[in-house]
Amino acid sequence: MAENPTTGDLFKAKAITSDEVNAAVDVFMRDATVSLFRFASGHTLDPAAAVKAHDPARAAVADPDRPEKFRRGMVRTAILLARPVAGGEQQR
C-alpha cells in the first residue's frame, strides 16, 4: 500500500469498510463543518477539508438544485480521494 494512502486505498485493502465511508458521508451531510471523523482502523479524516479540496464535490454541495443522491455521491468521492491520518500520527 502507498505510504500515504487515500481512503479509497484503505477501502480496497479492507482496512476501512463501505459502512464507515457511508457514515463519514452521513456525518458531513448532517453538518458540513465537521472536521474530524475516526474510522475503526484508527485513521482520522477531516470531511469538511476533503470536500473543500475536491472542486466537483464543493460545487455539488453548494448547489441546492442538485439532487441529494448526486451530492452524497460527490461527497463520497471526495472522502475516498482524501488521505486520512493514521492513528497516532499528527494531522497536518
Biopython code that builds the backbone (N, CA, C, O; Angstrom):
import numpy as np
from Bio.PDB.StructureBuilder import StructureBuilder

atoms = [
    (1, "MET", "N", (0.844, -1.175, 0.000)),
    (1, "MET", "CA", (0.000, 0.000, 0.000)),
    (1, "MET", "C", (0.892, 1.242, 0.000)),
    (1, "MET", "O", (2.019, 1.209, 0.493)),
    (2, "ALA", "N", (0.384, 2.311, -0.546)),
    (2, "ALA", "CA", (1.129, 3.564, -0.614)),
    (2, "ALA", "C", (1.489, 4.053, 0.792)),
    (2, "ALA", "O", (0.834, 3.715, 1.778)),
    (3, "GLU", "N", (2.547, 4.857, 0.850)),
    (3, "GLU", "CA", (2.998, 5.387, 2.140)),
    (3, "GLU", "C", (1.942, 6.289, 2.770)),
    (3, "GLU", "O", (1.758, 6.279, 3.988)),
    (4, "ASN", "N", (1.260, 7.058, 1.952)),
    (4, "ASN", "CA", (0.227, 7.982, 2.417)),
    (4, "ASN", "C", (-1.065, 7.648, 1.665)),
    (4, "ASN", "O", (-1.458, 8.389, 0.764)),
    (5, "PRO", "N", (-1.734, 6.536, 2.026)),
    (5, "PRO", "CA", (-2.870, 6.052, 1.238)),
    (5, "PRO", "C", (-4.098, 6.946, 1.326)),
    (5, "PRO", "O", (-4.317, 7.650, 2.312)),
    (6, "THR", "N", (-4.888, 6.891, 0.265)),
    (6, "THR", "CA", (-6.185, 7.564, 0.269)),
    (6, "THR", "C", (-7.184, 6.692, 1.027)),
    (6, "THR", "O", (-6.912, 5.529, 1.326)),
    (7, "THR", "N", (-8.322, 7.262, 1.325)),
    (7, "THR", "CA", (-9.389, 6.466, 1.930)),
    (7, "THR", "C", (-9.753, 5.322, 0.995)),
    (7, "THR", "O", (-10.034, 4.210, 1.442)),
    (8, "GLY", "N", (-9.747, 5.601, -0.314)),
    (8, "GLY", "CA", (-10.038, 4.562, -1.296)),
    (8, "GLY", "C", (-9.034, 3.419, -1.240)),
    (8, "GLY", "O", (-9.414, 2.253, -1.349)),
    (9, "ASP", "N", (-7.755, 3.745, -1.070)),
    (9, "ASP", "CA", (-6.724, 2.705, -0.934)),
    (9, "ASP", "C", (-6.994, 1.845, 0.304)),
    (9, "ASP", "O", (-6.894, 0.619, 0.259)),
    (10, "LEU", "N", (-7.333, 2.505, 1.395)),
    (10, "LEU", "CA", (-7.618, 1.787, 2.641)),
    (10, "LEU", "C", (-8.874, 0.927, 2.500)),
    (10, "LEU", "O", (-8.957, -0.160, 3.070)),
    (11, "PHE", "N", (-9.847, 1.421, 1.739)),
    (11, "PHE", "CA", (-11.066, 0.662, 1.473)),
    (11, "PHE", "C", (-10.739, -0.592, 0.655)),
    (11, "PHE", "O", (-11.204, -1.687, 0.973)),
    (12, "LYS", "N", (-9.942, -0.423, -0.393)),
    (12, "LYS", "CA", (-9.546, -1.569, -1.226)),
    (12, "LYS", "C", (-8.769, -2.603, -0.414)),
    (12, "LYS", "O", (-8.894, -3.805, -0.649)),
    (13, "ALA", "N", (-7.971, -2.132, 0.538)),
    (13, "ALA", "CA", (-7.183, -3.030, 1.391)),
    (13, "ALA", "C", (-8.019, -3.610, 2.537)),
    (13, "ALA", "O", (-7.513, -4.373, 3.361)),
    (14, "LYS", "N", (-9.296, -3.242, 2.579)),
    (14, "LYS", "CA", (-10.232, -3.698, 3.610)),
    (14, "LYS", "C", (-9.877, -3.210, 5.018)),
    (14, "LYS", "O", (-10.270, -3.820, 6.012)),
    (15, "ALA", "N", (-9.138, -2.121, 5.087)),
    (15, "ALA", "CA", (-8.832, -1.503, 6.379)),
    (15, "ALA", "C", (-9.979, -0.598, 6.820)),
    (15, "ALA", "O", (-10.143, -0.319, 8.007)),
    (16, "ILE", "N", (-10.776, -0.141, 5.843)),
    (16, "ILE", "CA", (-11.938, 0.712, 6.080)),
    (16, "ILE", "C", (-13.098, 0.085, 5.312)),
    (16, "ILE", "O", (-12.925, -0.351, 4.174)),
    (17, "THR", "N", (-14.276, 0.039, 5.928)),
    (17, "THR", "CA", (-15.432, -0.591, 5.291)),
    (17, "THR", "C", (-16.303, 0.425, 4.557)),
    (17, "THR", "O", (-16.209, 1.632, 4.782)),
    (18, "SER", "N", (-17.145, -0.095, 3.682)),
    (18, "SER", "CA", (-18.104, 0.746, 2.971)),
    (18, "SER", "C", (-19.046, 1.432, 3.960)),
    (18, "SER", "O", (-19.400, 2.597, 3.777)),
    (19, "ASP", "N", (-19.450, 0.713, 5.003)),
    (19, "ASP", "CA", (-20.321, 1.312, 6.016)),
    (19, "ASP", "C", (-19.654, 2.503, 6.696)),
    (19, "ASP", "O", (-20.316, 3.491, 7.014)),
    (20, "GLU", "N", (-18.343, 2.409, 6.918)),
    (20, "GLU", "CA", (-17.621, 3.524, 7.544)),
    (20, "GLU", "C", (-17.558, 4.725, 6.607)),
    (20, "GLU", "O", (-17.721, 5.865, 7.041)),
    (21, "VAL", "N", (-17.323, 4.469, 5.322)),
    (21, "VAL", "CA", (-17.303, 5.564, 4.348)),
    (21, "VAL", "C", (-18.685, 6.211, 4.304)),
    (21, "VAL", "O", (-18.799, 7.437, 4.295)),
    (22, "ASN", "N", (-19.734, 5.389, 4.277)),
    (22, "ASN", "CA", (-21.098, 5.923, 4.284)),
    (22, "ASN", "C", (-21.368, 6.735, 5.545)),
    (22, "ASN", "O", (-22.040, 7.764, 5.484)),
    (23, "ALA", "N", (-20.856, 6.289, 6.676)),
    (23, "ALA", "CA", (-21.031, 7.032, 7.927)),
    (23, "ALA", "C", (-20.335, 8.387, 7.856)),
    (23, "ALA", "O", (-20.866, 9.383, 8.348)),
    (24, "ALA", "N", (-19.155, 8.432, 7.248)),
    (24, "ALA", "CA", (-18.442, 9.708, 7.087)),
    (24, "ALA", "C", (-19.251, 10.651, 6.198)),
    (24, "ALA", "O", (-19.326, 11.851, 6.463)),
    (25, "VAL", "N", (-19.854, 10.103, 5.146)),
    (25, "VAL", "CA", (-20.713, 10.912, 4.268)),
    (25, "VAL", "C", (-21.908, 11.427, 5.068)),
    (25, "VAL", "O", (-22.244, 12.609, 4.990)),
    (26, "ASP", "N", (-22.548, 10.548, 5.832)),
    (26, "ASP", "CA", (-23.706, 10.945, 6.644)),
    (26, "ASP", "C", (-23.353, 12.080, 7.600)),
    (26, "ASP", "O", (-24.105, 13.044, 7.740)),
    (27, "VAL", "N", (-22.205, 11.955, 8.252)),
    (27, "VAL", "CA", (-21.767, 12.988, 9.199)),
    (27, "VAL", "C", (-21.614, 14.324, 8.475)),
    (27, "VAL", "O", (-22.086, 15.353, 8.958)),
    (28, "PHE", "N", (-20.954, 14.306, 7.317)),
    (28, "PHE", "CA", (-20.766, 15.552, 6.574)),
    (28, "PHE", "C", (-22.106, 16.128, 6.122)),
    (28, "PHE", "O", (-22.323, 17.336, 6.216)),
    (29, "MET", "N", (-23.004, 15.277, 5.634)),
    (29, "MET", "CA", (-24.286, 15.765, 5.124)),
    (29, "MET", "C", (-25.128, 16.381, 6.240)),
    (29, "MET", "O", (-25.918, 17.291, 5.986)),
    (30, "ARG", "N", (-24.970, 15.900, 7.463)),
    (30, "ARG", "CA", (-25.691, 16.487, 8.603)),
    (30, "ARG", "C", (-25.057, 17.797, 9.055)),
    (30, "ARG", "O", (-25.759, 18.719, 9.472)),
    (31, "ASP", "N", (-23.735, 17.880, 8.974)),
    (31, "ASP", "CA", (-23.014, 19.068, 9.443)),
    (31, "ASP", "C", (-21.757, 19.239, 8.597)),
    (31, "ASP", "O", (-20.753, 18.560, 8.811)),
    (32, "ALA", "N", (-21.825, 20.148, 7.640)),
    (32, "ALA", "CA", (-20.723, 20.354, 6.690)),
    (32, "ALA", "C", (-19.479, 20.966, 7.328)),
    (32, "ALA", "O", (-18.468, 21.148, 6.651)),
    (33, "THR", "N", (-19.540, 21.282, 8.607)),
    (33, "THR", "CA", (-18.363, 21.859, 9.271)),
    (33, "THR", "C", (-17.580, 20.826, 10.077)),
    (33, "THR", "O", (-16.554, 21.157, 10.670)),
    (34, "VAL", "N", (-18.049, 19.582, 10.107)),
    (34, "VAL", "CA", (-17.371, 18.535, 10.885)),
    (34, "VAL", "C", (-15.939, 18.388, 10.397)),
    (34, "VAL", "O", (-15.689, 18.206, 9.206)),
    (35, "SER", "N", (-15.001, 18.470, 11.338)),
    (35, "SER", "CA", (-13.586, 18.439, 10.951)),
    (35, "SER", "C", (-12.855, 17.184, 11.423)),
    (35, "SER", "O", (-11.644, 17.072, 11.235)),
    (36, "LEU", "N", (-13.573, 16.238, 12.035)),
    (36, "LEU", "CA", (-12.904, 15.014, 12.475)),
    (36, "LEU", "C", (-13.857, 13.834, 12.379)),
    (36, "LEU", "O", (-14.958, 13.847, 12.930)),
    (37, "PHE", "N", (-13.406, 12.819, 11.666)),
    (37, "PHE", "CA", (-14.120, 11.541, 11.604)),
    (37, "PHE", "C", (-13.086, 10.458, 11.829)),
    (37, "PHE", "O", (-12.038, 10.448, 11.183)),
    (38, "ARG", "N", (-13.377, 9.545, 12.746)),
    (38, "ARG", "CA", (-12.432, 8.472, 13.068)),
    (38, "ARG", "C", (-12.983, 7.146, 12.566)),
    (38, "ARG", "O", (-14.102, 6.752, 12.898)),
    (39, "PHE", "N", (-12.171, 6.462, 11.755)),
    (39, "PHE", "CA", (-12.508, 5.124, 11.278)),
    (39, "PHE", "C", (-12.093, 4.110, 12.339)),
    (39, "PHE", "O", (-11.251, 4.406, 13.187)),
    (40, "ALA", "N", (-12.680, 2.918, 12.295)),
    (40, "ALA", "CA", (-12.357, 1.869, 13.273)),
    (40, "ALA", "C", (-10.876, 1.494, 13.236)),
    (40, "ALA", "O", (-10.323, 1.035, 14.235)),
    (41, "SER", "N", (-10.237, 1.691, 12.079)),
    (41, "SER", "CA", (-8.809, 1.375, 11.931)),
    (41, "SER", "C", (-7.920, 2.335, 12.715)),
    (41, "SER", "O", (-6.721, 2.100, 12.870)),
    (42, "GLY", "N", (-8.526, 3.430, 13.213)),
    (42, "GLY", "CA", (-7.759, 4.452, 13.915)),
    (42, "GLY", "C", (-7.408, 5.636, 13.034)),
    (42, "GLY", "O", (-6.962, 6.668, 13.535)),
    (43, "HIS", "N", (-7.604, 5.502, 11.720)),
    (43, "HIS", "CA", (-7.354, 6.618, 10.810)),
    (43, "HIS", "C", (-8.391, 7.712, 11.067)),
    (43, "HIS", "O", (-9.544, 7.432, 11.398)),
    (44, "THR", "N", (-7.960, 8.952, 10.908)),
    (44, "THR", "CA", (-8.878, 10.077, 11.051)),
    (44, "THR", "C", (-8.879, 10.896, 9.769)),
    (44, "THR", "O", (-7.906, 10.922, 9.015)),
    (45, "LEU", "N", (-10.008, 11.563, 9.550)),
    (45, "LEU", "CA", (-10.210, 12.334, 8.329)),
    (45, "LEU", "C", (-10.986, 13.598, 8.668)),
    (45, "LEU", "O", (-11.841, 13.594, 9.553)),
    (46, "ASP", "N", (-10.686, 14.663, 7.969)),
    (46, "ASP", "CA", (-11.436, 15.912, 8.080)),
    (46, "ASP", "C", (-12.391, 15.955, 6.890)),
    (46, "ASP", "O", (-11.979, 16.349, 5.800)),
    (47, "PRO", "N", (-13.666, 15.559, 7.066)),
    (47, "PRO", "CA", (-14.593, 15.531, 5.938)),
    (47, "PRO", "C", (-14.796, 16.899, 5.285)),
    (47, "PRO", "O", (-14.894, 16.993, 4.062)),
    (48, "ALA", "N", (-14.859, 17.949, 6.088)),
    (48, "ALA", "CA", (-15.057, 19.286, 5.528)),
    (48, "ALA", "C", (-13.891, 19.676, 4.624)),
    (48, "ALA", "O", (-14.104, 20.240, 3.551)),
    (49, "ALA", "N", (-12.673, 19.383, 5.041)),
    (49, "ALA", "CA", (-11.492, 19.695, 4.223)),
    (49, "ALA", "C", (-11.458, 18.832, 2.968)),
    (49, "ALA", "O", (-11.044, 19.295, 1.905)),
    (50, "ALA", "N", (-11.893, 17.577, 3.086)),
    (50, "ALA", "CA", (-11.906, 16.681, 1.923)),
    (50, "ALA", "C", (-12.830, 17.225, 0.844)),
    (50, "ALA", "O", (-12.475, 17.236, -0.335)),
    (51, "VAL", "N", (-14.008, 17.674, 1.244)),
    (51, "VAL", "CA", (-14.967, 18.226, 0.278)),
    (51, "VAL", "C", (-14.455, 19.547, -0.276)),
    (51, "VAL", "O", (-14.570, 19.803, -1.475)),
    (52, "LYS", "N", (-13.899, 20.376, 0.573)),
    (52, "LYS", "CA", (-13.372, 21.673, 0.126)),
    (52, "LYS", "C", (-12.255, 21.494, -0.904)),
    (52, "LYS", "O", (-12.127, 22.302, -1.824)),
    (53, "ALA", "N", (-11.454, 20.449, -0.756)),
    (53, "ALA", "CA", (-10.321, 20.204, -1.655)),
    (53, "ALA", "C", (-10.733, 19.572, -2.984)),
    (53, "ALA", "O", (-9.936, 19.524, -3.921)),
    (54, "HIS", "N", (-11.958, 19.093, -3.068)),
    (54, "HIS", "CA", (-12.431, 18.417, -4.286)),
    (54, "HIS", "C", (-13.469, 19.317, -4.955)),
    (54, "HIS", "O", (-14.626, 19.359, -4.537)),
    (55, "ASP", "N", (-13.045, 20.037, -6.000)),
    (55, "ASP", "CA", (-13.903, 21.041, -6.637)),
    (55, "ASP", "C", (-15.295, 20.530, -7.011)),
    (55, "ASP", "O", (-16.278, 21.206, -6.708)),
    (56, "PRO", "N", (-15.423, 19.356, -7.663)),
    (56, "PRO", "CA", (-16.777, 18.895, -8.020)),
    (56, "PRO", "C", (-17.670, 18.671, -6.794)),
    (56, "PRO", "O", (-18.863, 18.971, -6.838)),
    (57, "ALA", "N", (-17.114, 18.159, -5.725)),
    (57, "ALA", "CA", (-17.907, 17.941, -4.507)),
    (57, "ALA", "C", (-18.301, 19.277, -3.890)),
    (57, "ALA", "O", (-19.443, 19.464, -3.471)),
    (58, "ARG", "N", (-17.354, 20.195, -3.836)),
    (58, "ARG", "CA", (-17.643, 21.514, -3.263)),
    (58, "ARG", "C", (-18.768, 22.195, -4.037)),
    (58, "ARG", "O", (-19.674, 22.779, -3.441)),
    (59, "ALA", "N", (-18.707, 22.119, -5.369)),
    (59, "ALA", "CA", (-19.747, 22.731, -6.200)),
    (59, "ALA", "C", (-21.090, 22.028, -6.003)),
    (59, "ALA", "O", (-22.132, 22.680, -5.943)),
    (60, "ALA", "N", (-21.064, 20.715, -5.904)),
    (60, "ALA", "CA", (-22.307, 19.951, -5.757)),
    (60, "ALA", "C", (-23.025, 20.274, -4.453)),
    (60, "ALA", "O", (-24.240, 20.469, -4.449)),
    (61, "VAL", "N", (-22.288, 20.332, -3.349)),
    (61, "VAL", "CA", (-22.951, 20.588, -2.065)),
    (61, "VAL", "C", (-23.433, 22.032, -1.962)),
    (61, "VAL", "O", (-24.338, 22.330, -1.183)),
    (62, "ALA", "N", (-22.840, 22.920, -2.734)),
    (62, "ALA", "CA", (-23.251, 24.325, -2.708)),
    (62, "ALA", "C", (-24.461, 24.590, -3.603)),
    (62, "ALA", "O", (-25.058, 25.664, -3.530)),
    (63, "ASP", "N", (-24.829, 23.624, -4.445)),
    (63, "ASP", "CA", (-25.916, 23.801, -5.407)),
    (63, "ASP", "C", (-27.190, 23.130, -4.898)),
    (63, "ASP", "O", (-27.311, 21.907, -4.955)),
    (64, "PRO", "N", (-28.146, 23.927, -4.397)),
    (64, "PRO", "CA", (-29.374, 23.338, -3.848)),
    (64, "PRO", "C", (-30.236, 22.654, -4.911)),
    (64, "PRO", "O", (-31.136, 21.884, -4.574)),
    (65, "ASP", "N", (-29.971, 22.926, -6.183)),
    (65, "ASP", "CA", (-30.744, 22.296, -7.255)),
    (65, "ASP", "C", (-30.270, 20.883, -7.573)),
    (65, "ASP", "O", (-30.947, 20.151, -8.295)),
    (66, "ARG", "N", (-29.122, 20.495, -7.047)),
    (66, "ARG", "CA", (-28.607, 19.136, -7.274)),
    (66, "ARG", "C", (-29.372, 18.165, -6.375)),
    (66, "ARG", "O", (-29.635, 18.471, -5.212)),
    (67, "PRO", "N", (-29.725, 17.006, -6.905)),
    (67, "PRO", "CA", (-30.418, 16.013, -6.067)),
    (67, "PRO", "C", (-29.519, 15.530, -4.921)),
    (67, "PRO", "O", (-28.293, 15.519, -5.033)),
    (68, "GLU", "N", (-30.153, 15.137, -3.833)),
    (68, "GLU", "CA", (-29.439, 14.641, -2.651)),
    (68, "GLU", "C", (-28.509, 13.485, -3.013)),
    (68, "GLU", "O", (-27.370, 13.436, -2.547)),
    (69, "LYS", "N", (-28.983, 12.565, -3.832)),
    (69, "LYS", "CA", (-28.176, 11.395, -4.206)),
    (69, "LYS", "C", (-26.893, 11.833, -4.921)),
    (69, "LYS", "O", (-25.826, 11.267, -4.680)),
    (70, "PHE", "N", (-26.990, 12.827, -5.792)),
    (70, "PHE", "CA", (-25.818, 13.334, -6.509)),
    (70, "PHE", "C", (-24.832, 13.971, -5.531)),
    (70, "PHE", "O", (-23.630, 13.707, -5.585)),
    (71, "ARG", "N", (-25.354, 14.811, -4.639)),
    (71, "ARG", "CA", (-24.479, 15.477, -3.665)),
    (71, "ARG", "C", (-23.778, 14.454, -2.774)),
    (71, "ARG", "O", (-22.585, 14.583, -2.499)),
    (72, "ARG", "N", (-24.513, 13.443, -2.325)),
    (72, "ARG", "CA", (-23.910, 12.390, -1.496)),
    (72, "ARG", "C", (-22.819, 11.652, -2.266)),
    (72, "ARG", "O", (-21.771, 11.329, -1.706)),
    (73, "GLY", "N", (-23.060, 11.389, -3.535)),
    (73, "GLY", "CA", (-22.059, 10.711, -4.357)),
    (73, "GLY", "C", (-20.791, 11.535, -4.501)),
    (73, "GLY", "O", (-19.685, 10.994, -4.462)),
    (74, "MET", "N", (-20.947, 12.831, -4.664)),
    (74, "MET", "CA", (-19.777, 13.703, -4.786)),
    (74, "MET", "C", (-19.010, 13.776, -3.464)),
    (74, "MET", "O", (-17.779, 13.789, -3.461)),
    (75, "VAL", "N", (-19.729, 13.824, -2.352)),
    (75, "VAL", "CA", (-19.073, 13.837, -1.036)),
    (75, "VAL", "C", (-18.331, 12.521, -0.824)),
    (75, "VAL", "O", (-17.206, 12.516, -0.324)),
    (76, "ARG", "N", (-18.955, 11.410, -1.201)),
    (76, "ARG", "CA", (-18.300, 10.095, -1.063)),
    (76, "ARG", "C", (-17.008, 10.062, -1.881)),
    (76, "ARG", "O", (-15.981, 9.575, -1.408)),
    (77, "THR", "N", (-17.064, 10.578, -3.102)),
    (77, "THR", "CA", (-15.866, 10.612, -3.945)),
    (77, "THR", "C", (-14.769, 11.436, -3.283)),
    (77, "THR", "O", (-13.610, 11.022, -3.256)),
    (78, "ALA", "N", (-15.129, 12.597, -2.750)),
    (78, "ALA", "CA", (-14.137, 13.455, -2.083)),
    (78, "ALA", "C", (-13.507, 12.731, -0.897)),
    (78, "ALA", "O", (-12.299, 12.822, -0.679)),
    (79, "ILE", "N", (-14.321, 12.019, -0.139)),
    (79, "ILE", "CA", (-13.806, 11.288, 1.027)),
    (79, "ILE", "C", (-12.895, 10.151, 0.586)),
    (79, "ILE", "O", (-11.858, 9.917, 1.207)),
    (80, "LEU", "N", (-13.268, 9.440, -0.482)),
    (80, "LEU", "CA", (-12.435, 8.338, -0.974)),
    (80, "LEU", "C", (-11.097, 8.831, -1.526)),
    (80, "LEU", "O", (-10.104, 8.106, -1.475)),
    (81, "LEU", "N", (-11.064, 10.051, -2.050)),
    (81, "LEU", "CA", (-9.825, 10.613, -2.605)),
    (81, "LEU", "C", (-8.941, 11.265, -1.538)),
    (81, "LEU", "O", (-7.757, 11.513, -1.769)),
    (82, "ALA", "N", (-9.521, 11.538, -0.378)),
    (82, "ALA", "CA", (-8.770, 12.195, 0.698)),
    (82, "ALA", "C", (-7.762, 11.225, 1.315)),
    (82, "ALA", "O", (-7.864, 10.009, 1.156)),
    (83, "ARG", "N", (-6.796, 11.793, 2.016)),
    (83, "ARG", "CA", (-5.747, 10.997, 2.665)),
    (83, "ARG", "C", (-5.894, 11.099, 4.181)),
    (83, "ARG", "O", (-5.435, 12.064, 4.792)),
    (84, "PRO", "N", (-6.537, 10.095, 4.782)),
    (84, "PRO", "CA", (-6.687, 10.127, 6.242)),
    (84, "PRO", "C", (-5.347, 9.978, 6.950)),
    (84, "PRO", "O", (-4.378, 9.469, 6.385)),
    (85, "VAL", "N", (-5.314, 10.425, 8.176)),
    (85, "VAL", "CA", (-4.114, 10.324, 9.001)),
    (85, "VAL", "C", (-4.207, 9.026, 9.795)),
    (85, "VAL", "O", (-5.239, 8.728, 10.397)),
    (86, "ALA", "N", (-3.124, 8.260, 9.792)),
    (86, "ALA", "CA", (-3.095, 7.009, 10.553)),
    (86, "ALA", "C", (-3.142, 7.309, 12.043)),
    (86, "ALA", "O", (-2.648, 8.348, 12.483)),
    (87, "GLY", "N", (-3.724, 6.420, 12.813)),
    (87, "GLY", "CA", (-3.804, 6.593, 14.262)),
    (87, "GLY", "C", (-2.437, 6.843, 14.863)),
    (87, "GLY", "O", (-1.478, 6.135, 14.556)),
    (88, "GLY", "N", (-2.346, 7.847, 15.716)),
    (88, "GLY", "CA", (-1.084, 8.156, 16.374)),
    (88, "GLY", "C", (-0.233, 9.174, 15.637)),
    (88, "GLY", "O", (0.720, 9.703, 16.208)),
    (89, "GLU", "N", (-0.557, 9.463, 14.369)),
    (89, "GLU", "CA", (0.212, 10.466, 13.615)),
    (89, "GLU", "C", (-0.378, 11.841, 13.867)),
    (89, "GLU", "O", (-1.553, 11.976, 14.208)),
    (90, "GLN", "N", (0.443, 12.848, 13.699)),
    (90, "GLN", "CA", (-0.007, 14.226, 13.808)),
    (90, "GLN", "C", (-0.717, 14.629, 12.525)),
    (90, "GLN", "O", (-0.231, 14.340, 11.431)),
    (91, "GLN", "N", (-1.869, 15.297, 12.647)),
    (91, "GLN", "CA", (-2.569, 15.808, 11.469)),
    (91, "GLN", "C", (-1.910, 17.101, 11.039)),
    (91, "GLN", "O", (-1.577, 17.955, 11.862)),
    (92, "ARG", "N", (-1.726, 17.230, 9.730)),
    (92, "ARG", "CA", (-1.073, 18.435, 9.197)),
    (92, "ARG", "C", (-2.074, 19.370, 8.602)),
    (92, "ARG", "O", (-1.705, 20.435, 8.106)),
]
sb = StructureBuilder()
sb.init_structure("model")
sb.init_model(0)
sb.init_chain("A")
sb.init_seg("    ")
for serial, (resi, resn, name, xyz) in enumerate(atoms, 1):
    if name == "N":
        sb.init_residue(resn, " ", resi, " ")
    sb.init_atom(name, np.array(xyz, "f"), 0.0, 1.0, " ", f" {name:<3s}", serial, name[0])
structure = sb.get_structure()
